[in-house]
Amino acid sequence: MNPAENYILNQPEPFKGVLLHLQATIERTIPEAQLKFKWKLPCYYLDDSPFCYMNVSVKKGYVDLGFWRSAHLTKHTDKLTVDGRKLIKSLRYTSLETIDETVLVEILQEAYLIKDNKFWS
C-alpha cells in the first residue's frame, strides 16, 4: 500500500469515508489521474502536473478537496472555498451527506479541461 492510501485509511470517521468516496469519484471521473503522496497529503497528478489534493483537518472538522488552477474554474464557484489562500480553491466536506455528487463531478470535469492553463489567470 502506498503512503497516500495509508493516509486515507488511517483517518478517523467520518473523514475516512469522505476520502474514500472522493478517491473513487476522482478515479472514475478522471481515470488517468495518478494518486501520489506529496507534501504529506494524497495528491492527484496528471502526467507530471498536480491536479488536486485531499486534506483532512480533524481539528476544524472537514476534508478539503483542493484544486490547482482554480482561478480558471467557472462552475459552482459559490461552492468553492478560498479561506485566505491566493491560488487554491477547494470543496469542503464534513460528512458523506454533504457531498453533492453533481457539483463534485462537474468541477472535476472542468478542472480536467483547464489542466493545461497557468496556475493563475
KABELJO-V750490 format. One record per residue. N is the residue number from 0. RES is the residue in one letter. PHI is phi in whole degrees, -180 to 180 (NA if undefined). D_FIRST is the distance of its C-alpha to the first C-alpha in whole Angstrom. Layout:
n = [N	N]
res = [RES	RES]
phi = [PHI	PHI]
d_first = [D_FIRST	D_FIRST]
//
This chain:
n = [0	1	2	3	4	5	6	7	8	9	10	11	12	13	14	15	16	17	18	19	20	21	22	23	24	25	26	27	28	29	30	31	32	33	34	35	36	37	38	39	40	41	42	43	44	45	46	47	48	49	50	51	52	53	54	55	56	57	58	59	60	61	62	63	64	65	66	67	68	69	70	71	72	73	74	75	76	77	78	79	80	81	82	83	84	85	86	87	88	89	90	91	92	93	94	95	96	97	98	99	100	101	102	103	104	105	106	107	108	109	110	111	112	113	114	115	116	117	118	119	120]
res = [M	N	P	A	E	N	Y	I	L	N	Q	P	E	P	F	K	G	V	L	L	H	L	Q	A	T	I	E	R	T	I	P	E	A	Q	L	K	F	K	W	K	L	P	C	Y	Y	L	D	D	S	P	F	C	Y	M	N	V	S	V	K	K	G	Y	V	D	L	G	F	W	R	S	A	H	L	T	K	H	T	D	K	L	T	V	D	G	R	K	L	I	K	S	L	R	Y	T	S	L	E	T	I	D	E	T	V	L	V	E	I	L	Q	E	A	Y	L	I	K	D	N	K	F	W	S]
phi = [NA	-85	-60	-65	-68	-60	-55	-64	-71	-91	-82	-73	-72	-85	-65	-62	-62	-64	-61	-63	-65	-62	-58	-63	-68	-61	-70	-76	-81	-125	-59	-83	-66	-109	-82	-129	-117	-128	56	63	-135	-72	-127	-100	-120	-115	58	-106	-108	-66	-112	-157	-140	-119	-136	-100	-115	-62	-60	-91	84	-152	-114	-101	-111	-94	-119	-75	63	-70	-62	-95	-73	-120	-89	52	-63	-70	-95	-89	-104	-98	51	82	-85	-90	-113	-115	-116	-143	-93	-122	-129	-104	-163	-60	-67	-86	-84	-93	-60	-63	-61	-58	-66	-65	-70	-60	-64	-67	-60	-66	-65	-102	-59	-95	-71	-69	-63	-123	-85]
d_first = [0	4	7	8	6	7	10	11	10	12	15	18	20	21	19	16	18	19	16	14	18	18	15	16	20	19	17	20	22	21	19	19	17	14	12	12	12	15	18	15	15	13	15	16	18	20	21	21	22	21	21	20	18	17	19	19	23	23	26	28	26	24	22	23	22	23	25	26	29	30	34	34	33	36	35	34	35	36	33	31	31	32	32	34	32	33	31	28	29	27	26	26	25	26	25	24	28	28	26	29	27	30	30	26	26	30	28	25	28	30	27	26	30	31	28	30	32	33	31	34	37]
//
